[in-house]
């Protein structure tokens, strides 16, 4: 594969099928009837949302871990991390 040109028609079709499957999984009931351009655009939007969610989840996990007291970290910093974590969770609910 070079750039956006698939090595074969089968690979290209498989990529389209993957995108339609992704859209169906995320609530696009009519994805099978979308134009190719719309499939590509909507799949990019879904993937962007998933990436942002993943980054947010990773940040929350890191903050949660930082809030757990341990011997190598000053207790004051874990208390402030725990407080920040609790505040984020309250805002999210």
C-alpha positions as CSV (number, residue, x, y, z in Angstrom):
1,X,0.0,0.0,0.0
2,X,1.3,3.5,-0.9
3,X,-0.4,6.5,0.5
4,X,-4.2,6.1,0.3
5,X,-4.1,3.6,-2.6
6,X,-4.9,0.0,-1.5
7,X,-2.8,-2.8,-2.9
8,X,-5.8,-4.6,-4.2
9,X,-9.6,-4.1,-4.7
10,X,-10.2,-6.7,-2.0
11,X,-8.3,-4.7,0.5
12,X,-10.1,-1.5,-0.4
13,X,-13.5,-3.3,-0.1
14,X,-12.5,-4.8,3.2
15,X,-11.7,-1.3,4.5
16,X,-15.1,0.0,3.4
17,X,-16.7,-3.0,5.1
18,X,-14.8,-2.3,8.3
19,X,-15.9,1.3,8.3
20,X,-19.6,0.4,7.7
21,X,-19.3,-2.2,10.5
22,X,-17.9,0.5,12.8
23,X,-20.8,2.8,12.0
24,X,-23.4,0.1,12.5
25,X,-21.8,-0.7,15.9
26,X,-22.1,3.0,16.9
27,X,-25.7,3.5,16.0
28,X,-25.7,4.4,12.3
29,X,-28.6,2.1,11.3
30,X,-28.5,3.2,7.7
31,X,-24.8,3.0,7.2
32,X,-25.2,0.3,4.5
33,X,-27.0,2.9,2.3
34,X,-24.5,5.7,2.9
35,X,-22.4,7.0,-0.1
36,X,-18.8,6.0,0.0
37,X,-17.8,9.5,0.9
38,X,-20.3,9.7,3.8
39,X,-19.1,6.3,5.1
40,X,-15.5,7.6,5.1
41,X,-16.4,10.9,6.8
42,X,-18.7,9.4,9.4
43,X,-16.2,6.7,10.3
44,X,-13.5,9.3,10.8
45,X,-15.8,11.2,13.2
46,X,-16.6,8.0,15.2
47,X,-12.9,7.2,15.4
48,X,-12.0,10.7,16.5
49,X,-14.6,10.4,19.3
50,X,-13.2,7.0,20.3
51,X,-9.7,8.4,20.4
52,X,-10.8,11.4,22.6
53,X,-12.6,9.0,24.9
54,X,-9.6,6.8,25.2
55,X,-7.3,9.7,26.0
56,X,-9.8,10.9,28.7
57,X,-10.0,7.4,30.1
58,X,-6.2,7.1,30.3
59,X,-6.0,10.5,32.0
60,X,-8.6,9.5,34.6
61,X,-6.8,6.2,35.2
62,X,-3.5,8.0,35.7
63,X,-5.1,10.4,38.1
64,X,-6.8,7.6,40.0
65,X,-3.5,5.8,40.3
66,X,-1.8,9.0,41.4
67,X,-4.4,9.4,44.2
68,X,-3.4,6.1,45.8
69,X,-1.0,6.6,48.7
70,X,2.3,4.8,48.6
71,X,5.7,4.9,50.2
72,X,7.5,6.7,47.4
73,X,5.0,9.6,47.1
74,X,4.4,12.5,49.5
75,X,1.0,11.9,51.2
76,X,0.1,15.6,50.5
77,X,0.4,15.1,46.7
78,X,-1.8,11.9,46.8
79,X,-4.4,13.8,48.8
80,X,-4.5,16.6,46.2
81,X,-4.6,14.1,43.4
82,X,-7.5,12.2,45.1
83,X,-9.4,15.5,45.6
84,X,-8.9,16.4,41.9
85,X,-10.0,13.0,40.9
86,X,-13.1,13.2,43.0
87,X,-14.0,16.6,41.6
88,X,-13.7,15.3,38.0
89,X,-15.9,12.4,38.8
90,X,-18.5,14.6,40.4
91,X,-18.6,16.9,37.4
92,X,-18.8,13.9,35.1
93,X,-21.9,12.4,36.8
